């Protein structure tokens, strides 16, 4: 993989110059309603950043996810895989509500790119946040697990129990609702509690504050390893078309520095593939240390999600449509909010073409 770095960079630089030819609906996945956004993306992606050579080191201002959601990207940064491609980051560490923080940072012009939850970003963009979705995260199915204490052996046992939903709305709560629905459990018979994420959610389970909770790995694997609970189900087995992970870029970055955006986006998928194929064992060890768990538990956690480690750039419109149907069904976004015009796929398509990637979910 390393031997291909400079040839890939050169290809990216050349490909950027012909992006205007990639703006068809077939290439982008957008429909006619997003034509203005496509034209804008095509025009800016074919622009030239004055004085920048393909081999120059560029600095990108970012705000990246933590936990398992951001683990591969953070490992790649620490490992120097981006640096080998001439990319460095000034990263802002976000706390608490990362998605809200990202939108504030973009609005204030303090970051160029971020990753996170499209169901939060799209309404923000619709309401004026100056940004667009530009690609998928390394995985974009809902990597959430419903974990219960050992007194609960089946979904039916959740009736009359307290179930953690992470937040009062959003993808994790939606996952709980859909999993209950598809197992014949009425939410009227369950006490749903917004109990946070990661360590906070896990602590609420081990302390008995909740009887079950939706949670990210490695905590699902940790519950089974520690004997404190067991897995009832994977969210993406119940709502496989829900879109949960995206990359967002500010309009200013898209319009004024398209070559930098293209280099970052192509590098993002290249380094994630490197981690998967060339540094997997090292990544497991790093993640175990980072998240304070054993390598055995971490390996089990990562391997249990390997089927949704897709590394495919182009944003799928069908997932966006399904996601917003769900969000409107539960009243979490206004009926008039639309995903159309909130994303562009020109840069993602070039990344896919440059790296020889094809849609792993293509029918």
Kinemage of the C-alpha trace (Angstrom):
@kinemage 1
@onewidth
@group {chain A} dominant
@subgroup {mainchain}
@vectorlist {calphas} color= white
{ca unk a 1} P 0.000 0.000 0.000
{ca unk a 2} L 2.781 2.462 0.930
{ca unk a 3} L 4.392 2.056 -2.497
{ca unk a 4} L 1.207 3.379 -4.062
{ca unk a 5} L 1.067 6.593 -2.025
{ca unk a 6} L 2.721 9.008 -4.427
{ca unk a 7} L 1.007 7.581 -7.498
{ca unk a 8} L -2.348 7.896 -5.732
{ca unk a 9} L -1.626 11.501 -4.792
{ca unk a 10} L -0.698 12.315 -8.366
{ca unk a 11} L -3.871 10.634 -9.588
{ca unk a 12} L -5.910 12.659 -7.113
{ca unk a 13} L -4.350 15.890 -8.316
{ca unk a 14} L -5.081 15.006 -11.937
{ca unk a 15} L -8.568 13.753 -11.162
{ca unk a 16} L -9.456 16.976 -9.387
{ca unk a 17} L -8.955 18.844 -12.628
{ca unk a 18} L -11.623 16.791 -14.392
{ca unk a 19} L -14.240 16.774 -11.642
{ca unk a 20} L -16.545 18.966 -13.699
{ca unk a 21} L -17.062 15.944 -15.940
{ca unk a 22} L -18.217 13.801 -12.983
{ca unk a 23} L -21.276 15.842 -12.107
{ca unk a 24} L -23.936 13.685 -13.721
{ca unk a 25} L -26.729 12.246 -11.620
{ca unk a 26} L -25.315 8.767 -12.220
{ca unk a 27} L -22.004 9.733 -10.706
{ca unk a 28} L -23.349 11.651 -7.749
{ca unk a 29} L -26.485 9.797 -6.776
{ca unk a 30} L -28.316 13.123 -6.359
{ca unk a 31} L -31.632 13.733 -8.100
{ca unk a 32} L -32.673 16.743 -10.118
{ca unk a 33} L -33.668 18.665 -7.021
{ca unk a 34} L -30.030 18.888 -6.002
{ca unk a 35} L -28.825 20.198 -9.353
{ca unk a 36} L -27.682 23.509 -7.914
{ca unk a 37} L -25.566 21.767 -5.320
{ca unk a 38} L -24.101 19.464 -7.977
{ca unk a 39} L -23.178 22.362 -10.217
{ca unk a 40} L -21.601 24.188 -7.303
{ca unk a 41} L -19.609 21.097 -6.337
{ca unk a 42} L -18.478 20.455 -9.919
{ca unk a 43} L -17.352 24.040 -10.426
{ca unk a 44} L -15.476 24.303 -7.155
{ca unk a 45} L -13.922 20.854 -7.413
{ca unk a 46} L -12.408 21.743 -10.772
{ca unk a 47} L -10.903 24.962 -9.467
{ca unk a 48} L -7.209 25.335 -8.697
{ca unk a 49} L -5.727 26.272 -5.350
{ca unk a 50} L -3.056 28.811 -6.168
{ca unk a 51} L 0.511 27.850 -5.353
{ca unk a 52} L -0.299 24.349 -4.125
{ca unk a 53} L 1.639 21.412 -5.533
{ca unk a 54} L 0.452 17.792 -5.198
{ca unk a 55} L 3.358 16.961 -2.867
{ca unk a 56} L 2.901 19.917 -0.501
{ca unk a 57} L 1.986 19.254 3.118
{ca unk a 58} L -1.428 20.667 3.837
{ca unk a 59} L -3.025 21.434 7.210
{ca unk a 60} L -6.724 20.813 7.692
{ca unk a 61} L -8.766 22.056 10.628
{ca unk a 62} L -10.931 19.225 11.906
{ca unk a 63} L -13.216 17.930 14.622
{ca unk a 64} L -13.221 14.127 14.624
{ca unk a 65} L -15.299 11.618 16.564
{ca unk a 66} L -13.930 9.769 19.578
{ca unk a 67} L -14.626 6.247 20.872
{ca unk a 68} L -15.045 3.337 18.483
{ca unk a 69} L -16.751 5.666 15.982
{ca unk a 70} L -13.541 7.618 15.473
{ca unk a 71} L -11.018 4.931 16.395
{ca unk a 72} L -9.675 4.009 12.963
{ca unk a 73} L -9.238 7.622 11.915
{ca unk a 74} L -7.446 8.564 15.122
{ca unk a 75} L -5.161 5.549 14.860
{ca unk a 76} L -4.295 6.512 11.276
{ca unk a 77} L -3.422 10.034 12.417
{ca unk a 78} L -1.240 8.820 15.303
{ca unk a 79} L 0.389 6.176 13.101
{ca unk a 80} L 1.383 8.896 10.624
{ca unk a 81} L -0.529 7.442 7.685
{ca unk a 82} L -1.997 10.818 6.776
{ca unk a 83} L 1.357 12.512 7.262
{ca unk a 84} L 2.879 10.157 4.688
{ca unk a 85} L 0.298 11.550 2.282
{ca unk a 86} L 1.198 15.148 3.141
{ca unk a 87} L -1.786 15.836 5.385
{ca unk a 88} L -1.736 17.149 8.938
{ca unk a 89} L -4.601 18.191 11.188
{ca unk a 90} L -5.373 20.916 13.676
{ca unk a 91} L -8.025 18.923 15.506
{ca unk a 92} L -10.553 20.391 17.908
{ca unk a 93} L -11.546 17.978 20.670
{ca unk a 94} L -15.294 18.152 21.172
{ca unk a 95} L -17.083 17.158 24.344
{ca unk a 96} L -20.673 16.267 25.199
{ca unk a 97} L -22.835 16.981 22.126
{ca unk a 98} L -20.224 16.622 19.395
{ca unk a 99} L -22.658 17.193 16.518
{ca unk a 100} L -23.862 20.487 17.965
{ca unk a 101} L -20.256 21.507 18.561
{ca unk a 102} L -19.315 20.699 14.967
{ca unk a 103} L -22.099 22.833 13.555
{ca unk a 104} L -21.121 25.750 15.787
{ca unk a 105} L -17.463 25.433 14.787
{ca unk a 106} L -18.344 25.365 11.089
{ca unk a 107} L -20.704 28.316 11.416
{ca unk a 108} L -17.951 30.317 13.136
{ca unk a 109} L -15.472 29.321 10.415
{ca unk a 110} L -13.167 27.498 12.848
{ca unk a 111} L -12.992 24.068 11.165
{ca unk a 112} L -12.927 22.714 7.622
{ca unk a 113} L -14.095 19.105 8.051
{ca unk a 114} L -15.676 16.817 10.618
{ca unk a 115} L -17.415 13.480 10.900
{ca unk a 116} L -20.588 12.527 12.704
{ca unk a 117} L -24.341 12.024 12.564
{ca unk a 118} L -26.126 13.044 9.345
{ca unk a 119} L -29.498 13.116 11.107
{ca unk a 120} L -28.141 16.057 13.110
{ca unk a 121} L -26.129 17.729 10.343
{ca unk a 122} L -28.776 17.688 7.615
{ca unk a 123} L -31.406 19.665 9.574
{ca unk a 124} L -28.632 22.079 10.561
{ca unk a 125} L -27.590 22.580 6.944
{ca unk a 126} L -31.220 22.934 5.904
{ca unk a 127} L -31.557 25.697 8.488
{ca unk a 128} L -28.478 27.593 7.389
{ca unk a 129} L -25.289 25.918 8.666
{ca unk a 130} L -22.796 26.696 5.845
{ca unk a 131} L -21.701 23.153 5.033
{ca unk a 132} L -22.485 20.014 3.044
{ca unk a 133} L -22.109 16.299 3.499
{ca unk a 134} L -19.259 15.201 1.224
{ca unk a 135} L -18.739 11.492 1.924
{ca unk a 136} L -19.424 8.502 4.153
{ca unk a 137} L -17.598 7.570 7.310
{ca unk a 138} L -15.694 4.268 7.240
{ca unk a 139} L -18.909 2.630 8.436
{ca unk a 140} L -22.301 4.199 8.008
{ca unk a 141} L -24.715 1.592 9.344
{ca unk a 142} L -25.800 1.996 12.951
{ca unk a 143} L -23.094 0.140 14.866
{ca unk a 144} L -25.139 -0.089 18.037
{ca unk a 145} L -25.843 -3.060 20.275
{ca unk a 146} L -28.717 -3.716 22.646
{ca unk a 147} L -27.206 -5.230 25.766
{ca unk a 148} L -29.230 -6.543 28.731
{ca unk a 149} L -28.451 -7.769 32.217
{ca unk a 150} L -28.477 -11.493 32.854
{ca unk a 151} L -32.048 -11.536 34.166
{ca unk a 152} L -33.281 -10.697 30.658
{ca unk a 153} L -32.961 -13.526 28.173
{ca unk a 154} L -35.320 -12.377 25.456
{ca unk a 155} L -36.903 -9.185 24.126
{ca unk a 156} L -40.177 -10.142 25.764
{ca unk a 157} L -38.414 -9.922 29.140
{ca unk a 158} L -37.968 -6.178 28.602
{ca unk a 159} L -41.621 -5.468 29.352
{ca unk a 160} L -41.841 -3.484 32.572
{ca unk a 161} L -38.067 -2.844 32.521
{ca unk a 162} L -35.864 0.223 32.146
{ca unk a 163} L -34.117 0.475 28.784
{ca unk a 164} L -31.392 3.013 28.030
{ca unk a 165} L -31.749 4.843 24.715
{ca unk a 166} L -28.621 7.062 24.840
{ca unk a 167} L -30.572 10.241 24.093
{ca unk a 168} L -34.130 11.497 23.849
{ca unk a 169} L -33.967 11.275 20.050
{ca unk a 170} L -31.527 10.269 17.323
{ca unk a 171} L -30.220 7.070 15.804
{ca unk a 172} L -29.556 5.149 19.001
{ca unk a 173} L -33.032 5.748 20.427
{ca unk a 174} L -34.514 4.969 17.010
{ca unk a 175} L -32.630 1.666 17.044
{ca unk a 176} L -34.201 0.755 20.381
{ca unk a 177} L -37.692 1.633 19.145
{ca unk a 178} L -37.325 -0.390 15.953
{ca unk a 179} L -35.831 -3.386 17.764
{ca unk a 180} L -38.681 -3.398 20.265
{ca unk a 181} L -41.258 -2.965 17.502
{ca unk a 182} L -39.890 -5.831 15.419
{ca unk a 183} L -39.875 -8.108 18.469
{ca unk a 184} L -43.460 -7.321 19.426
{ca unk a 185} L -42.680 -5.263 22.522
{ca unk a 186} L -44.806 -2.148 22.984
{ca unk a 187} L -42.972 0.970 24.122
{ca unk a 188} L -45.956 1.617 26.382
{ca unk a 189} L -44.731 -1.292 28.477
{ca unk a 190} L -41.092 -0.192 28.662
{ca unk a 191} L -39.500 2.654 30.612
{ca unk a 192} L -37.204 4.399 28.106
{ca unk a 193} L -34.361 6.378 29.685
{ca unk a 194} L -31.850 8.759 28.083
{ca unk a 195} L -28.709 7.376 29.745
{ca unk a 196} L -25.818 8.743 27.663
{ca unk a 197} L -23.213 6.888 25.632
{ca unk a 198} L -19.951 4.962 25.996
{ca unk a 199} L -18.766 4.652 29.622
{ca unk a 200} L -21.789 6.512 30.981
{ca unk a 201} L -24.229 4.116 29.357
{ca unk a 202} L -22.194 1.102 30.439
{ca unk a 203} L -22.072 2.336 34.030
{ca unk a 204} L -25.856 2.738 34.033
{ca unk a 205} L -26.169 -0.940 33.079
{ca unk a 206} L -23.643 -2.299 35.574
{ca unk a 207} L -25.099 -0.179 38.389
{ca unk a 208} L -28.648 -1.387 37.699
{ca unk a 209} L -29.924 2.064 36.745
{ca unk a 210} L -31.177 0.420 33.554
{ca unk a 211} L -31.915 -3.223 32.794
{ca unk a 212} L -30.759 -2.949 29.194
{ca unk a 213} L -29.185 -0.313 27.009
{ca unk a 214} L -28.261 0.544 23.457
{ca unk a 215} L -24.501 1.002 23.333
{ca unk a 216} L -21.389 1.128 21.147
{ca unk a 217} L -18.634 -1.398 21.245
{ca unk a 218} L -16.346 -2.300 22.940
{ca unk a 219} L -18.907 -2.144 25.751
{ca unk a 220} L -21.187 -4.795 24.273
{ca unk a 221} L -18.265 -7.195 24.043
{ca unk a 222} L -17.056 -6.089 27.479
{ca unk a 223} L -20.432 -6.843 29.094
{ca unk a 224} L -20.258 -10.415 27.850
{ca unk a 225} L -16.611 -10.826 28.794
{ca unk a 226} L -17.220 -9.490 32.312
{ca unk a 227} L -20.403 -11.497 32.733
{ca unk a 228} L -22.423 -8.378 33.541
{ca unk a 229} L -24.747 -8.754 30.583
{ca unk a 230} L -25.288 -10.165 27.120
{ca unk a 231} L -26.188 -8.998 23.646
{ca unk a 232} L -29.841 -9.094 22.586
{ca unk a 233} L -29.261 -7.785 19.082
{ca unk a 234} L -27.395 -5.576 16.583
{ca unk a 235} L -29.212 -2.459 15.497
{ca unk a 236} L -28.229 -2.680 11.836
{ca unk a 237} L -29.804 -6.135 11.567
{ca unk a 238} L -33.136 -4.427 12.267
{ca unk a 239} L -32.715 -1.120 10.424
{ca unk a 240} L -29.942 -1.832 7.889
{ca unk a 241} L -30.754 1.183 5.717
{ca unk a 242} L -30.442 3.789 8.464
{ca unk a 243} L -27.603 6.220 7.632
{ca unk a 244} L -25.513 7.042 10.697
{ca unk a 245} L -22.034 8.182 9.661
{ca unk a 246} L -21.013 11.019 7.362
{ca unk a 247} L -18.166 13.423 6.605
{ca unk a 248} L -19.067 17.100 6.485
{ca unk a 249} L -17.126 20.042 5.044
{ca unk a 250} L -17.690 23.770 5.306
{ca unk a 251} L -18.930 25.580 2.217
{ca unk a 252} L -15.856 27.802 2.412
{ca unk a 253} L -13.541 24.779 2.257
{ca unk a 254} L -15.517 23.238 -0.606
{ca unk a 255} L -15.523 26.426 -2.631
{ca unk a 256} L -12.105 27.899 -1.864
{ca unk a 257} L -9.855 24.873 -1.316
{ca unk a 258} L -11.302 21.999 -3.358
{ca unk a 259} L -7.907 20.358 -3.966
{ca unk a 260} L -7.279 20.123 -0.230
{ca unk a 261} L -10.725 18.641 0.316
{ca unk a 262} L -10.124 16.102 -2.451
{ca unk a 263} L -6.754 15.110 -1.023
{ca unk a 264} L -8.229 14.665 2.442
{ca unk a 265} L -11.258 12.706 1.291
{ca unk a 266} L -9.243 10.335 -0.892
{ca unk a 267} L -6.672 9.892 1.862
{ca unk a 268} L -9.420 9.147 4.398
{ca unk a 269} L -10.495 5.995 2.561
{ca unk a 270} L -6.942 5.027 1.629
{ca unk a 271} L -5.697 5.069 5.217
{ca unk a 272} L -8.782 3.262 6.513
{ca unk a 273} L -8.139 0.477 4.008
{ca unk a 274} L -4.488 0.407 5.090
{ca unk a 275} L -5.509 -0.016 8.714
{ca unk a 276} L -7.890 -2.837 7.807
{ca unk a 277} L -5.452 -4.693 5.566
{ca unk a 278} L -1.948 -3.813 6.807
{ca unk a 279} L -2.202 -2.703 10.439
{ca unk a 280} L -5.179 -4.609 11.810
{ca unk a 281} L -3.412 -6.293 14.741
{ca unk a 282} L -1.625 -3.089 15.670
{ca unk a 283} L -4.916 -1.216 15.514
{ca unk a 284} L -6.551 -3.739 17.856
{ca unk a 285} L -3.749 -3.285 20.394
{ca unk a 286} L -3.916 0.508 20.100
{ca unk a 287} L -7.706 0.587 20.465
{ca unk a 288} L -7.599 -1.715 23.493
{ca unk a 289} L -5.194 0.636 25.240
{ca unk a 290} L -7.104 3.716 24.106
{ca unk a 291} L -10.410 2.385 25.440
{ca unk a 292} L -8.998 0.672 28.519
{ca unk a 293} L -9.954 -2.885 27.711
{ca unk a 294} L -8.186 -6.132 26.905
{ca unk a 295} L -6.978 -6.916 23.402
{ca unk a 296} L -9.131 -10.042 23.412
{ca unk a 297} L -12.299 -8.045 24.088
{ca unk a 298} L -11.322 -5.358 21.593
{ca unk a 299} L -10.589 -7.871 18.852
{ca unk a 300} L -13.989 -9.491 19.396
{ca unk a 301} L -15.655 -6.059 19.301
{ca unk a 302} L -13.960 -5.000 16.058
{ca unk a 303} L -14.415 -8.330 14.295
{ca unk a 304} L -18.115 -8.374 15.197
{ca unk a 305} L -18.518 -5.180 13.148
{ca unk a 306} L -16.168 -5.969 10.276
{ca unk a 307} L -19.125 -6.616 7.961
{ca unk a 308} L -20.081 -2.929 8.088
{ca unk a 309} L -16.523 -1.571 7.780
{ca unk a 310} L -17.282 -0.574 4.202
{ca unk a 311} L -14.914 2.315 3.396
{ca unk a 312} L -17.077 3.394 0.476
{ca unk a 313} L -17.148 7.146 -0.237
{ca unk a 314} L -20.306 7.908 -2.234
{ca unk a 315} L -23.266 8.991 -0.101
{ca unk a 316} L -26.285 6.727 -0.774
{ca unk a 317} L -29.436 8.708 -1.468
{ca unk a 318} L -31.673 5.731 -0.637
{ca unk a 319} L -30.233 5.646 2.886
{ca unk a 320} L -30.824 9.376 3.287
{ca unk a 321} L -34.425 8.968 2.179
{ca unk a 322} L -35.043 6.055 4.575
{ca unk a 323} L -33.370 7.872 7.450
{ca unk a 324} L -35.579 10.902 7.050
{ca unk a 325} L -38.702 8.788 6.789
{ca unk a 326} L -37.838 7.356 10.207
{ca unk a 327} L -36.968 10.710 11.728
{ca unk a 328} L -40.230 12.238 10.549
{ca unk a 329} L -42.167 9.181 11.708
{ca unk a 330} L -41.070 9.898 15.275
{ca unk a 331} L -41.345 13.666 14.971
{ca unk a 332} L -37.638 14.318 15.440
{ca unk a 333} L -37.339 16.539 12.393
{ca unk a 334} L -39.920 18.905 10.924
{ca unk a 335} L -41.944 17.610 7.990
{ca unk a 336} L -40.523 20.313 5.729
{ca unk a 337} L -36.868 19.404 6.358
{ca unk a 338} L -35.286 17.843 3.270
{ca unk a 339} L -31.921 16.181 2.705
{ca unk a 340} L -31.947 17.391 -0.898
{ca unk a 341} L -29.292 20.030 -1.519
{ca unk a 342} L -27.461 19.225 1.721
{ca unk a 343} L -24.844 16.937 0.179
{ca unk a 344} L -22.600 16.598 -2.850
{ca unk a 345} L -20.912 13.476 -4.170
{ca unk a 346} L -18.404 14.850 -6.683
{ca unk a 347} L -15.421 14.585 -4.363
{ca unk a 348} L -16.542 11.202 -3.034
{ca unk a 349} L -16.920 9.829 -6.558
{ca unk a 350} L -13.406 10.917 -7.477
{ca unk a 351} L -12.084 9.238 -4.319
{ca unk a 352} L -13.918 6.017 -5.221
{ca unk a 353} L -12.649 6.091 -8.801
{ca unk a 354} L -9.092 6.950 -7.782
{ca unk a 355} L -8.901 4.083 -5.298
{ca unk a 356} L -10.801 1.613 -7.474
{ca unk a 357} L -13.684 1.251 -5.005
{ca unk a 358} L -17.111 -0.007 -5.964
{ca unk a 359} L -20.330 0.149 -3.987
{ca unk a 360} L -20.338 -2.898 -1.671
{ca unk a 361} L -24.105 -2.653 -1.334
{ca unk a 362} L -24.912 -2.366 -5.050
{ca unk a 363} L -27.783 -4.628 -5.987
